[in-house]
Amino acid sequence: MALDPADFTKCCKDSGILMVVKCRKENSALKECLTAHYNDPAFYEECKMEYLKEREEFRKTGIPTKKRLQKLPTSM
């Protein structure tokens, strides 16, 4: 039975400094989940296309996506 990756976060919050010892099972489940995504060709292509779109937009505007998405103050 695979664990939900959110279980790792909960375990860490509940265990404090002992998380290294207490959360091994949850950490393994998280690693398995991430590895599955890293090895998924469709996910890779999706990320690549998103990156290329953001890069193209940056080259047009010179403004990074993060800055472009921030709201301007209304008192300008």
MDTraj code that builds the backbone (N, CA, C; nanometers):
import mdtraj as md
import numpy as np

residues = "MET ALA LEU ASP PRO ALA ASP PHE THR LYS CYS CYS LYS ASP SER GLY ILE LEU MET VAL VAL LYS CYS ARG LYS GLU ASN SER ALA LEU LYS GLU CYS LEU THR ALA HIS TYR ASN ASP PRO ALA PHE TYR GLU GLU CYS LYS MET GLU TYR LEU LYS GLU ARG GLU GLU PHE ARG LYS THR GLY ILE PRO THR LYS LYS ARG LEU GLN LYS LEU PRO THR SER MET".split()
xyz = np.array([
    [0.0840, -0.1180, 0.0000],
    [0.0000, 0.0000, 0.0000],
    [0.0887, 0.1247, 0.0000],
    [0.0701, 0.2122, -0.0966],
    [0.1479, 0.3350, -0.1063],
    [0.0895, 0.4409, -0.0137],
    [0.1779, 0.5173, 0.0463],
    [0.1357, 0.6250, 0.1342],
    [0.1203, 0.7534, 0.0546],
    [0.0363, 0.8409, 0.1026],
    [0.0199, 0.9732, 0.0438],
    [0.1433, 1.0559, 0.0783],
    [0.2033, 1.1275, -0.0193],
    [0.3209, 1.2099, 0.0117],
    [0.2962, 1.3111, 0.1235],
    [0.1722, 1.3514, 0.1438],
    [0.1409, 1.4446, 0.2529],
    [0.1653, 1.3790, 0.3887],
    [0.1666, 1.2464, 0.3928],
    [0.1953, 1.1759, 0.5174],
    [0.3355, 1.2070, 0.5675],
    [0.4289, 1.2275, 0.4762],
    [0.5661, 1.2604, 0.5144],
    [0.5697, 1.3950, 0.5865],
    [0.4995, 1.4928, 0.5325],
    [0.4945, 1.6254, 0.5946],
    [0.4339, 1.6175, 0.7330],
    [0.3237, 1.5456, 0.7449],
    [0.2572, 1.5316, 0.8747],
    [0.3487, 1.4622, 0.9744],
    [0.4146, 1.3569, 0.9310],
    [0.5052, 1.2830, 1.0191],
    [0.6172, 1.3739, 1.0686],
    [0.6745, 1.4522, 0.9783],
    [0.7838, 1.5427, 1.0166],
    [0.7373, 1.6468, 1.1177],
    [0.6186, 1.7028, 1.0945],
    [0.5653, 1.8028, 1.1870],
    [0.5386, 1.7422, 1.3242],
    [0.4888, 1.6189, 1.3252],
    [0.4553, 1.5535, 1.4512],
    [0.5784, 1.5016, 1.5256],
    [0.6857, 1.4710, 1.4549],
    [0.8022, 1.4063, 1.5156],
    [0.9117, 1.5031, 1.5581],
    [0.9119, 1.6239, 1.5039],
    [1.0161, 1.7202, 1.5387],
    [1.1532, 1.6706, 1.4969],
    [1.2491, 1.6815, 1.5868],
    [1.3877, 1.6467, 1.5545],
    [1.4069, 1.4963, 1.5316],
    [1.3156, 1.4150, 1.5800],
    [1.3263, 1.2693, 1.5630],
    [1.2728, 1.2219, 1.4278],
    [1.2378, 1.3169, 1.3394],
    [1.1797, 1.2788, 1.2102],
    [1.2717, 1.1887, 1.1283],
    [1.4023, 1.2057, 1.1433],
    [1.4976, 1.1249, 1.0667],
    [1.4768, 0.9767, 1.0952],
    [1.4474, 0.9456, 1.2176],
    [1.4292, 0.8055, 1.2584],
    [1.2849, 0.7603, 1.2414],
    [1.1911, 0.8454, 1.2793],
    [1.0506, 0.8053, 1.2831],
    [0.9804, 0.8051, 1.1472],
    [1.0305, 0.8788, 1.0500],
    [0.9570, 0.8970, 0.9240],
    [1.0201, 0.8248, 0.8056],
    [1.0921, 0.7194, 0.8310],
    [1.1586, 0.6480, 0.7209],
    [1.0602, 0.5900, 0.6208],
    [0.9517, 0.5313, 0.6708],
    [0.8521, 0.4704, 0.5822],
    [0.7877, 0.5777, 0.4931],
    [0.7512, 0.6908, 0.5521],
    [0.6904, 0.7995, 0.4763],
    [0.7891, 0.8605, 0.3764],
    [0.9153, 0.8706, 0.4163],
    [1.0187, 0.9236, 0.3273],
    [1.0370, 0.8319, 0.2062],
    [1.0368, 0.7030, 0.2292],
    [1.0499, 0.6069, 0.1185],
    [0.9329, 0.6190, 0.0212],
    [0.8123, 0.6348, 0.0759],
    [0.6940, 0.6495, -0.0094],
    [0.7033, 0.7768, -0.0921],
    [0.7505, 0.8853, -0.0315],
    [0.7666, 1.0112, -0.1033],
    [0.8686, 0.9967, -0.2160],
    [0.9802, 0.9315, -0.1883],
    [1.0830, 0.9094, -0.2909],
    [1.0283, 0.8281, -0.4073],
    [0.9495, 0.7236, -0.3770],
    [0.8901, 0.6415, -0.4826],
    [0.7969, 0.7246, -0.5703],
    [0.7174, 0.8105, -0.5074],
    [0.6241, 0.8957, -0.5812],
    [0.7002, 0.9918, -0.6725],
    [0.8023, 1.0570, -0.6192],
    [0.8801, 1.1515, -0.6991],
    [0.9527, 1.0818, -0.8133],
    [1.0083, 0.9653, -0.7867],
    [1.0798, 0.8897, -0.8898],
    [0.9858, 0.8516, -1.0031],
    [0.8628, 0.8143, -0.9683],
    [0.7646, 0.7793, -1.0711],
    [0.7383, 0.8993, -1.1619],
    [0.7278, 1.0186, -1.1042],
    [0.7065, 1.1389, -1.1854],
    [0.8292, 1.1714, -1.2693],
    [0.9469, 1.1593, -1.2115],
    [1.0703, 1.1903, -1.2845],
    [1.0883, 1.0988, -1.4058],
    [1.0411, 0.9777, -1.3959],
    [1.0585, 0.8805, -1.5032],
    [0.9412, 0.8767, -1.6005],
    [0.8410, 0.9609, -1.5816],
    [0.7227, 0.9633, -1.6672],
    [0.7488, 1.0555, -1.7867],
    [0.7571, 0.9998, -1.9088],
    [0.7871, 1.0822, -2.0268],
    [0.6816, 1.1903, -2.0527],
    [0.5557, 1.1625, -2.0235],
    [0.4499, 1.2622, -2.0459],
    [0.4683, 1.3805, -1.9508],
    [0.5027, 1.3528, -1.8260],
    [0.5258, 1.4590, -1.7280],
    [0.6482, 1.5407, -1.7688],
    [0.7516, 1.4746, -1.8169],
    [0.8718, 1.5434, -1.8636],
    [0.8371, 1.6408, -1.9762],
    [0.7595, 1.5940, -2.0734],
    [0.7212, 1.6786, -2.1872],
    [0.6363, 1.7963, -2.1412],
    [0.5465, 1.7720, -2.0468],
    [0.4626, 1.8795, -1.9941],
    [0.5492, 1.9880, -1.9284],
    [0.6451, 1.9457, -1.8465],
    [0.7348, 2.0409, -1.7802],
    [0.8217, 2.1145, -1.8818],
    [0.8683, 2.0420, -1.9828],
    [0.9522, 2.1028, -2.0853],
    [0.8754, 2.2098, -2.1613],
    [0.7515, 2.1811, -2.1973],
    [0.6711, 2.2775, -2.2718],
    [0.6408, 2.4003, -2.1858],
    [0.6132, 2.3793, -2.0586],
    [0.5884, 2.4920, -1.9685],
    [0.7140, 2.5794, -1.9569],
    [0.8294, 2.5164, -1.9442],
    [0.9556, 2.5896, -1.9360],
    [0.9798, 2.6692, -2.0639],
    [0.9617, 2.6051, -2.1792],
    [0.9864, 2.6733, -2.3058],
    [0.8915, 2.7918, -2.3256],
    [0.7670, 2.7765, -2.2822],
    [0.6699, 2.8858, -2.2920],
    [0.7134, 3.0026, -2.2038],
    [0.7549, 2.9734, -2.0802],
    [0.8005, 3.0790, -1.9897],
    [0.9277, 3.1458, -2.0426],
    [1.0180, 3.0667, -2.0995],
    [1.1423, 3.1222, -2.1548],
    [1.1124, 3.2145, -2.2724],
    [1.0207, 3.1715, -2.3581],
    [0.9837, 3.2544, -2.4730],
    [0.9236, 3.3865, -2.4259],
    [0.8372, 3.3806, -2.3261],
    [0.7750, 3.5018, -2.2732],
    [0.8798, 3.5939, -2.2105],
    [0.9776, 3.5361, -2.1406],
    [1.0847, 3.6160, -2.0809],
    [1.1675, 3.6838, -2.1893],
    [1.1949, 3.6117, -2.2959],
    [1.2744, 3.6699, -2.4039],
    [1.2005, 3.7852, -2.4726],
    [1.0668, 3.7772, -2.4769],
    [0.9876, 3.8850, -2.5365],
    [0.9830, 4.0073, -2.4453],
    [0.9619, 3.9837, -2.3149],
    [0.9354, 4.0944, -2.2233],
    [1.0539, 4.1320, -2.1360],
    [1.1430, 4.0377, -2.1090],
    [1.2536, 4.0622, -2.0168],
    [1.2107, 4.0577, -1.8715],
    [1.0848, 4.0169, -1.8471],
    [1.0320, 4.0112, -1.7106],
    [1.0097, 3.8647, -1.6742],
    [1.0691, 3.8177, -1.5623],
    [1.0456, 3.6794, -1.5200],
    [0.8990, 3.6563, -1.4864],
    [0.8524, 3.5339, -1.4993],
    [0.7133, 3.4983, -1.4741],
    [0.6696, 3.5418, -1.3356],
    [0.7532, 3.5184, -1.2369],
    [0.7167, 3.5520, -1.0987],
    [0.6848, 3.7008, -1.0859],
    [0.7659, 3.7854, -1.1463],
    [0.7433, 3.9304, -1.1397],
    [0.6209, 3.9705, -1.2212],
    [0.5990, 3.9032, -1.3347],
    [0.4874, 3.9361, -1.4221],
    [0.3544, 3.9055, -1.3553],
    [0.3518, 3.8026, -1.2715],
    [0.2270, 3.7606, -1.2095],
    [0.1929, 3.8409, -1.0837],
    [0.2872, 3.9188, -1.0318],
    [0.2604, 4.0001, -0.9139],
    [0.1690, 4.1165, -0.9521],
    [0.0789, 4.1485, -0.8610],
    [-0.0129, 4.2595, -0.8859],
    [0.0572, 4.3925, -0.8599],
    [0.0219, 4.4895, -0.9386],
    [0.0740, 4.6243, -0.9183],
    [-0.0065, 4.6904, -0.8057],
    [0.0575, 4.7744, -0.7278],
    [-0.0162, 4.8461, -0.6248],
    [-0.1215, 4.9376, -0.6887],
    [-0.2342, 4.9504, -0.6251],
    [-0.3432, 5.0311, -0.6819],
    [-0.3225, 5.1793, -0.6575],
    [-0.2274, 5.2161, -0.5720],
    [-0.2074, 5.3568, -0.5409],
    [-0.1048, 5.4239, -0.6318],
    [-0.0726, 5.3654, -0.7433],
    [0.0263, 5.4242, -0.8344],
    [-0.0330, 5.5335, -0.9165],
])
top = md.Topology()
chain = top.add_chain()
for i, resn in enumerate(residues, 1):
    res = top.add_residue(resn, chain, resSeq=i)
    for name in ("N", "CA", "C"):
        top.add_atom(name, md.element.get_by_symbol(name[0]), res)
traj = md.Trajectory(xyz[None], top)
